Amino acid sequence: MAKASKKPAKRAFAPKLPDSLSAKRNGDIAILRLSRPQKRNALNNGMILGIEAFLQALPKDIKAVVIHGQGKHFSAGLDLSELTERNTTEAVMHSRMWHRVFDQIQFGRVPVVAVMHGAVVGGGLELAAACHLRVAERSAYYALPEGSRGIFLGGGGSVRLPRLIGVSRVMELMLTGRTYGADEGQIYGLSHMIVKDGEGLAKGMELAERVAQNAPLSNFAIIHALPRIAETHPASGLFAESLMASVASNSEDAKTRLRDFLEKRGKKVTRE
Ligand code: 1HE
């Protein structure tokens, strides 16, 4: 008789999502797809709240997330058809809702990889900016057309985008309505790498799988501590870094991994 596996069965993963989103898991990786191609994955309230529901339903054994878009575009940004009805207070609360959800991406439990293709525009770029790694397909192009629509960033873009590409570049995109293609986006820092059209999801999965092999506590420190330490006064930052370093290196995981390396079982750092 076959021995019963001691490994716990992977928990089912079926968050309650609107039709405009779909989620699945592949091993340790959860994949969220923006599935509203008929509206170019324009982000309406249901989708933003659906992203939150997806994140909150992530099983504990998921180690990384990949977000990508169905159809020809990653996302056309905020669903402009929902914008007209809000008064000033409602508009503030709407923006704060986006902040709450995108904060859960940036400061959640696991690293998130965005796979960008076609239009990565307005709120779509804000969504990608909240992710930790960004893969661009050749077709990707970036724009912040808020100025031409008479609105402003509202999904955290004025905080996150200047940290990626600088205030001056964000200002250029917003004032002129210029688009950056994949190459410019890569040079300025919007993407970490460019791949051929159609290869983004595979590359995103490959990165997520690599990320998933890191020690969970190290990943947690990288996504939570690093951006905060980087913003702090250097003296406080160095002190915070030493505390984080101490917590991480005293974990059982670190001890095992360090022993593995010293006893020639760990992987070497090699250049691919
Ligand atoms: C939309 C949206 C949208 C498309 N809200 N419905 N974002 C923008 O200003 C970008 C606006 N969209 C576009 O410039 C183009 O749609 C695309 C370049 C992205 C794609 O072009 P294309 O030719 O493939 O598609 P399309 O024919 O323009 O659009 C197809 C449908 O999607 C059409 O609806 P239909 O019912 O007539 O078929 C469009 O109206 C619809 N659609 N984009 C609503 N964004 C938190 S603050 C963030 C602020 C922002 O994000 S501002 C940027 C808004």
Boltz pocket constraint, residues with backbone or C-beta under 6 A from the ligand:
constraints:
  - pocket:
      binder: B
      contacts: [[A, 37], [A, 38], [A, 39], [A, 40], [A, 42], [A, 43], [A, 73], [A, 75], [A, 76], [A, 77], [A, 78], [A, 79], [A, 80], [A, 81], [A, 95], [A, 98], [A, 119], [A, 121], [A, 122], [A, 123], [A, 124], [A, 145], [A, 146], [A, 149], [A, 151], [A, 152], [A, 153], [A, 154], [A, 155]]
      max_distance: 6.0
